């Protein structure tokens, strides 16, 4: 994994540092016990004799969103049927647990757009929507899907705020922003995975993300495959690979000779895990 972030200052601590601090403080207080040391030792021995250890249930609560985000996301997704591929075979609970759940804890009325309803999945559409509804009951959820016929067939089973069309078409993307009102807290790209589709979507939708918001891109592992370099436009050729473009942004975040570019950029950090990345917007 790699984590690239902006500099840390005393007056403006980035969100991910704040989450780590909160996690440490909460862990300390939850584990602290001021009972008599001898009494604690006796009680502990009695428990060892009379009780059988059982796995602790992960409940959906504000404190767990901050301290156990990965566990909460994974267990919630696995408890639903069908199980979204975000946790099997992928391991996207890492980035969603570390960034999206803490973001919701601070912004429960967040507005989120996910590209990709799942109409092409063998288990059918809406698996990830079920996770969002379970974890984020107060959020304003939007989905975008290329298969309009599938959307109409399953509209009442999934989510009412559904946009349709090709995410690689700028006119379609403009219509999505107009119909939804834009101004998203979070965008998740789990759509067609074609490099040019991802890139057109990012260039159009990133400006609509609120300051401090998040932009997730899944399935970047296929970027070098010829199969995912077919969908080209007059602005995006088959040689464009999204991960290579993100590396250019990473250079701006890191190198001294690009300080001016960083000052002009609105990207605060890029966090990449296996197969996926999330970008955070400056506040």
Secondary structure, 3 states (H helix, E strand, C coil): CEEEECCCCCCCCCHHHHHHHHHHHHHHHHHCCCCCHHHHHHHHHHHHHHCCCCCCCCCCCHHHHHHCHHHHHHHHHHCCCCCCCCCCCCCCHHHHHHHHHHHHHHCCCCEEEEECCCCCCCCCCCHHHHHHHHHCCCCEEEEEECCHHHHHHHHHHCCCCEEECCCCCHHHHHHHHHHHCCCEEEEEECCCCCHHHHHHHHHHHHHHEEEEEEEEECCHHHCCCHHHCCCCECCECCCCCHHHHHHHHHHHHHCHHHHHHHHHCCEEEEEEECCEEEEEECC
